[in-house]
Amino acid sequence: MSIFKNDRETKRMIFNVYVDTAERLDKARELSRSFEKRLDVDTCINKALEKFLHKAEKKLEEMQRANKDRPCRAATPSPDSGQDATPDTAD
């Protein structure tokens, strides 16, 4: 048994969650701190995202197989350069 923790590289991401879920999580964190404990939310989120990604990747592979005969759409530049076509005139 190792005495050192084997950390994995992480990346901070921001997700939107329902307000009631966020409030419940905040309350649970406060309560766990009152017992001098910490909730292991990171592991829970990682497991849920792994499960979600497994399903998403499977579905995307199915969609790719179904569309293999269809030609891929090429990226085309936008005709709009982001500028207004009318010139600015000073009054």
Wavefront OBJ file of the C-alpha trace (Angstrom):
o trace
v 0.000 0.000 0.000
v 1.433 3.336 -1.066
v 1.762 6.183 1.405
v 1.518 8.765 -1.367
v -1.663 9.759 -3.110
v -1.609 9.110 -6.844
v -3.132 12.332 -8.195
v -4.440 12.558 -11.706
v -4.249 15.709 -13.744
v -7.456 17.715 -13.493
v -9.042 20.549 -15.400
v -11.436 23.057 -13.867
v -14.746 23.231 -15.715
v -17.857 25.236 -14.990
v -21.289 23.645 -15.283
v -24.751 25.060 -14.789
v -26.863 23.191 -12.251
v -30.362 23.754 -10.984
v -30.584 26.241 -8.125
v -32.273 23.805 -5.763
v -29.535 21.218 -6.362
v -26.790 23.790 -5.743
v -28.481 24.944 -2.521
v -28.821 21.355 -1.275
v -25.153 20.732 -2.051
v -24.123 23.872 -0.168
v -26.178 22.781 2.857
v -24.694 19.285 2.754
v -21.172 20.736 2.562
v -21.833 22.963 5.571
v -23.259 20.070 7.553
v -20.338 17.808 6.681
v -17.908 20.533 7.783
v -19.671 20.681 11.138
v -18.605 17.026 11.542
v -15.101 17.933 10.320
v -15.633 15.906 7.127
v -15.523 16.811 3.440
v -17.878 15.609 0.735
v -16.125 13.847 -2.151
v -18.089 15.610 -4.885
v -15.224 15.406 -7.385
v -15.270 11.605 -7.517
v -19.044 11.569 -7.868
v -18.978 14.082 -10.727
v -16.163 12.233 -12.495
v -18.074 8.935 -12.341
v -21.270 10.567 -13.626
v -19.414 12.274 -16.476
v -17.675 9.006 -17.424
v -21.061 7.276 -17.623
v -22.522 10.144 -19.662
v -19.527 10.238 -22.026
v -19.681 6.489 -22.576
v -23.293 6.826 -23.746
v -22.549 9.955 -25.802
v -19.537 8.391 -27.540
v -21.529 5.246 -28.314
v -24.363 7.303 -29.807
v -21.930 9.449 -31.827
v -20.259 6.315 -33.221
v -23.686 5.002 -34.270
v -24.445 8.313 -35.977
v -21.074 8.226 -37.775
v -21.725 4.693 -39.048
v -25.194 5.741 -40.257
v -23.768 8.776 -42.066
v -20.649 7.175 -43.543
v -22.190 7.284 -47.040
v -23.179 10.912 -46.654
v -20.400 13.357 -47.576
v -19.069 15.502 -44.747
v -19.919 19.187 -44.790
v -16.875 21.303 -45.331
v -16.353 24.368 -43.215
v -17.076 27.483 -45.223
v -16.094 31.003 -44.285
v -18.896 33.255 -43.194
v -19.963 35.777 -45.839
v -20.463 38.289 -43.040
v -17.165 39.759 -41.904
v -18.762 41.073 -38.742
v -18.735 44.652 -39.961
v -21.671 46.801 -40.852
v -22.057 47.285 -44.631
v -23.086 50.911 -44.194
v -20.198 53.350 -43.755
v -20.034 55.467 -40.629
v -20.723 59.110 -41.302
v -19.818 61.876 -38.930
v -22.637 64.298 -38.209
l 1 2 3 4 5 6 7 8 9 10 11 12 13 14 15 16 17 18 19 20 21 22 23 24 25 26 27 28 29 30 31 32 33 34 35 36 37 38 39 40 41 42 43 44 45 46 47 48 49 50 51 52 53 54 55 56 57 58 59 60 61 62 63 64 65 66 67 68 69 70 71 72 73 74 75 76 77 78 79 80 81 82 83 84 85 86 87 88 89 90 91
